[in-house]
Amino acid sequence: MRTLTKDRWIRRFHDGEGCETKLVCFPHAGGWASAYRTWPASLPKDIGVLGIRYPGREDRLTEPFPSSIEALADDVTDVLDGLAGQRLVLFGHSMGASVAHEVAVRLHRRGRPPAALCVSARLPPAALVDQPRLRYTDDEIIAEIVRHDASRTEVFADLELREFALPAIRADLELVNDYRGGHRPLLDCPVFGYLGEQDTAISPETMRRWADVTRGPFRLRLFPGGHFYLRDEERRLLTDMARIWAP
C-alpha cells in the first residue's frame, strides 16, 4: 500500500481536543472538500468538521483520479484508521454518499464502526445495480450540472474555469457510471437520509431504501429545494444533524 498522509486527504475546518464528535464530509461528483468550509459556524463547538480531499483537484491537482469508488473508499478508510478511538459521523452528498457508505462498511469490518452514517440525495446501493451506463459530451455534462445547480453557470461560461473544472467532473462521472452498489454487509449504526423535496433525480420512496443497509434505525428528512438543497438549507440541516447525533 502506498504511503498515505492524513494531511493530504483531510481538510480540517474545525478540530481540536474538545471535539468529541468528528463529522467527516464526502463531496459530490466534481466537488471539493471546501464545500464544507462554512459548516462549523452552524454546529456546536464540540463537533469537528473534516472534509475529504479527493485526488485530482484542489491542492491534489497533479495526482491521478481514483480508479473506482471502492478504491477511493479503501484509501479513505486507511486514513481514518489514524482517528481510531474517536467518535466519527460520516456525511456524503450525492456520489459522496456512496463513498461514505463504502467507508462505513470498511470501518465496520475493522471493528471501528462510525457513530452514524448520513446520506444525502443519492440512490441506495440496491437501486444502483441495474442503472444504465450514461455517456455525456462535455456540453451535456455542463447542461446537466447547471440543471441541478444554477450557481455553476458562471463557472462554465468562463472557458478557463470550464477547462479547469471538467476533468474532475468527467472522472467522477466515470466512477458513478462504474459503481453498481448491490449487497454490502449490514451496518449496526443508525443511518439518516436527507433529500430536497424538488430533487428530480430521486424520490423520497427510493431514498427510504437506505434503511436496508443497516440493522440500526433509519430516518429520512426532507428539505425545500432540489438536488443541492443543502446550500440554502445549510443551517436547518446542520441543526437537525447535531440534534440526532447527540451521544
Buried (B, 14 or more C-beta within 10 A) or exposed (E): EEEEEEEBBBBBBBBEEEBEBBBBBBBBBBBBBBBBBBBBEBBBEEBBBBBBBBBBBBEBEEEEBBEEBBEBBBBBBBBBBEBEEBBBBBBBBBBBBBBBBBBBBBBBEEEBBBBBBBBBBBBBBBBBEEEEEEEBEEEEBBEBBBEBBEEBEEBBEEEEEBEEBBBBBBBBBBBBBEBEBEEBEEBEBBBBBBBBEEBEBBEEEBBBBBBBBBEBEBBBBBBEBBBBBBEBBBEBBBEBBBEBBEE
